[in-house]
Amino acid sequence: MNTKKVLEEAKELDKKYNIFITINENFDGKFPLAVKDNICTKDILTTAGSKILHNYYPVFDATAIEKLKKRGAGIIGKTVMDEFGFGTFSTNCAYKIPKNPHDPKRCCGGSSGGSAAYIAASKYAEFAIGQSTGGSITCPAAFCGVVGLTPTYGLVSRYGLIDYANSLDKIGVLAKSVEKASSCLQMIIGHDSKDSTSVKKKQGIQKKKITIGIPKEYFANVDKRIVVQVMKYVKKLEKDGFKVKKISLPHTKYAVPAYYIIALSEASTNLAKFCGLRYGLSYSSEEKGFNEYFSEVRTAGFGEEAKRRIILGTYVRMAGYRDQYYLKALKVRTLIIRDFKEAFKKVDVLIAPSMPMIAPKFSEIEKLTSLQQYTSDILTVAPNLAGIPQLSIPCGFVDKMPIGMQILGDYFREDDIIAVGKQVEKYG
Amino acid sequence: MVKNIKIGLETHVQLNTNTKLFCSCSMKNISEAPENTRCCPICLGMPGSKPSLNKAVLDLAIKIGLALDCKISPETFFSRKTYLYPDMSKNFQITQYEIPIAKKGKLEITDRNGKRKEINIERINIEEDPAKLHHVDGDISSAKYTLINYNRSGIPLCEIVTSPDLSTPKEARIFLKKLSSILEYLKVFIPGELSMKSDVNVSIEGGERIEVKNVTGIIEVEKVIDCEIFRQGCLLDDKKKIERETRAWLPESKTIVLLRKKESEEDYGYIFEPDLTKIEVSKEWIQKIQKTLPELAHQKIERYQKQYGISQELAFSMASDLDIAIFYEKCIIKQDPKFAATWIDLLKKTLYYNDLSIKETKLTTEIFLKLLDLVKSEKVTKSGAEMILRDIIHSPEKFEDIIKNYSIIDNAEQIVSDVISEESKAVSEYISGNQKALQFLMGQVIKKSNRRIDAITAKSMLEKKLK
């Protein structure tokens, strides 16, 4: 591999599309690896897309990074993301906002926007590391026209991932093809004693005939052109011998509020540690009480969306509200898990659009309220709440912009969604 | 007059484990380790680090739960308690909230008069210790700056919460002493090396509950409660309201200060700790721990009385300190249990007087048993043996030399004869029937023998000579 050329390309793409927070000048390795900036890389600036970590150089590599380095990965850079993953469009960024390589007036999707844009635009990189809490791999994969693979929760160690919502966070892959996504995933899976929620993959038996479920709730409130396009692909699959069934996931409508309550509750506690005491942004603390000092650092270090999410997340877990929001949301999560479990008794995979719209223009995003932004996650939050594996794969264009369809599998049935994904890829 | 005092204790005990609660930092001699040399990304709360549970802590907590007659939860988990404070590396503490590892236990206390009382244990939690703050040149409000030592961050703590069943400061002291002894017996806690702190809740009739946080030491707890009862009583006397508030004990200045009032009570916004999984505690696991439970102090007290026929007071004395109990049980393999208990009680008092523990003296049971043999075979007198005790706790290796000064001597006859010839006046008074004169002569014999002749021997020898 010509490291010089890869480095040059990265710089050029960054100039065009704002892909990297950090480009690694000392880049070297068998293949280039771009890593979302909320994953710790030893001695390489890791900010999680936030000003509050503008000078943070981790002392250790995340387990996934350690594994990839052993396979020859050279870190080309750390990619732009919404601050701490707080966003759907990669527009809540502290440093720069990535532009969609298909149309620079449009967003990349979020929050793993930089990683998706890099894969979409690079000649050299075949896969990059992203991370999803509520759809942060599927969304930018769909908007940028690349493959996004979000594994079952726990399949990849989270050690070294700067937490957004620990019970939802998953490290995953953005790739040029299903094959490449799958081979990258193979490099990073496995139980890790440093992450108690990580598991050893149970070996599934390869299904001979895969039945596809079409969840009706995932086609309402979606751009009709996208629905048509996705159904075209489903028809092709049906023609090629896949059985297709209509399915209902009745609790889908509660997924967005439940997701935001759980994710923000956890996020508001995770962000408490950033207070200018041991790392990150700091000021002179002379003549200040610690409360005053913490407030000063946090006021300056966090962006508006981070502050909004801390406030919301704190509110829903306070005495008097905890029962009606936080605990209720956990119950809803159980119902959503049950929905999927019931569905997977009838079918092997589910197919739905990845996102309800094509990548919006920055000018359109500006007009959206927070609530409107949150509801664009309608198709991705439920699978993330359940922690099932998700594969987003390009399936044609609308308005010259790529669209994606997502293939959802049962727990640890990555092989099922990969098999269907490879078939879809053949249709071009 | 203060009425209806209710006292509840929340006692935090640092647990004796090889490594910390959520990381592999060594706990060995951690109190003596130089500042910030026992910490890693996990105890420092570095971004990306995650806790992983040290299972040994669960074993110890279950052990404590069983020793305190608690129900062990079949399933338990951890929660995040959020509050921003500079001693907390993550600004939240991983603790237990909804379902603690153990609950609904009891501990019976007995005062010196033998009165028994059952104190209910509400719950036992596992949680992490925060870092230690060192306020330089002052206390928390006046210090110029504060240093943080993260060695303590992540040390496993067991929180033992009682119901408000204690009604006097003395009861609280007796309770904590007993609790401390049990924890020491279980080898889950090392007094002196690991710390034990209590949050003390005190209420009196007509007032609300006052919490005093962070009281170190058993004597201090007793003092704090005494002060609180007095302070609250004065408020009532002045017709003032006692409102719910949290106070803090400052060990540097030995004062209690107001921390916060009711209206500014913390809201911790508990959520489940998402980095740790639920823990299922199987019956087999509990049984396995049950088998490792040693005989506890109160069990020993009962057994000593029943099996060896010693008094309750002596049994209490033998069992209340584990090292003494071990010493006693070793001695009675070769010695009469009643006789040994009496002398070990005496040894304890001598040690106490010299501010020594049995561990600190190098006195072995072998040497101690030699001494008891000398007393039994009347080669030393009782008072002589007491003198020997005082010497050998300092230098047991000189035992052979020390006993030479106190053992009964061959020239006893000579001493008695000398006294008779020297004290002719008393002798004649005795012969004419004055018993008091015999007492005087006995005293002279004991004195002249350097306590190597005891009163009984002196008496019988004098009587024989003057018959």
Boltz contact constraints between the chains, C-beta under 6 A:
constraints:
  - contact:
      token1: [A, 40]
      token2: [B, 48]
      max_distance: 6.0
  - contact:
      token1: [A, 159]
      token2: [B, 50]
      max_distance: 6.0
  - contact:
      token1: [A, 160]
      token2: [B, 48]
      max_distance: 6.0
  - contact:
      token1: [A, 161]
      token2: [B, 48]
      max_distance: 6.0
  - contact:
      token1: [A, 162]
      token2: [B, 47]
      max_distance: 6.0
  - contact:
      token1: [A, 162]
      token2: [B, 48]
      max_distance: 6.0
  - contact:
      token1: [A, 166]
      token2: [B, 274]
      max_distance: 6.0
  - contact:
      token1: [A, 166]
      token2: [B, 275]
      max_distance: 6.0
  - contact:
      token1: [A, 167]
      token2: [B, 274]
      max_distance: 6.0
  - contact:
      token1: [A, 194]
      token2: [B, 52]
      max_distance: 6.0
  - contact:
      token1: [A, 195]
      token2: [B, 50]
      max_distance: 6.0
  - contact:
      token1: [A, 196]
      token2: [B, 52]
      max_distance: 6.0
  - contact:
      token1: [A, 196]
      token2: [B, 276]
      max_distance: 6.0
  - contact:
      token1: [A, 196]
      token2: [B, 277]
      max_distance: 6.0
  - contact:
      token1: [A, 265]
      token2: [B, 271]
      max_distance: 6.0
  - contact:
      token1: [A, 266]
      token2: [B, 274]
      max_distance: 6.0
  - contact:
      token1: [A, 269]
      token2: [B, 80]
      max_distance: 6.0
  - contact:
      token1: [A, 269]
      token2: [B, 82]
      max_distance: 6.0
  - contact:
      token1: [A, 269]
      token2: [B, 92]
      max_distance: 6.0
  - contact:
      token1: [A, 272]
      token2: [B, 91]
      max_distance: 6.0
  - contact:
      token1: [A, 272]
      token2: [B, 92]
      max_distance: 6.0
  - contact:
      token1: [A, 273]
      token2: [B, 45]
      max_distance: 6.0
  - contact:
      token1: [A, 273]
      token2: [B, 90]
      max_distance: 6.0
  - contact:
      token1: [A, 273]
      token2: [B, 91]
      max_distance: 6.0
  - contact:
      token1: [A, 290]
      token2: [B, 86]
      max_distance: 6.0
  - contact:
      token1: [A, 294]
      token2: [B, 84]
      max_distance: 6.0
  - contact:
      token1: [A, 317]
      token2: [B, 269]
      max_distance: 6.0
  - contact:
      token1: [A, 317]
      token2: [B, 271]
      max_distance: 6.0
  - contact:
      token1: [A, 318]
      token2: [B, 267]
      max_distance: 6.0
  - contact:
      token1: [A, 318]
      token2: [B, 269]
      max_distance: 6.0
  - contact:
      token1: [A, 319]
      token2: [B, 267]
      max_distance: 6.0
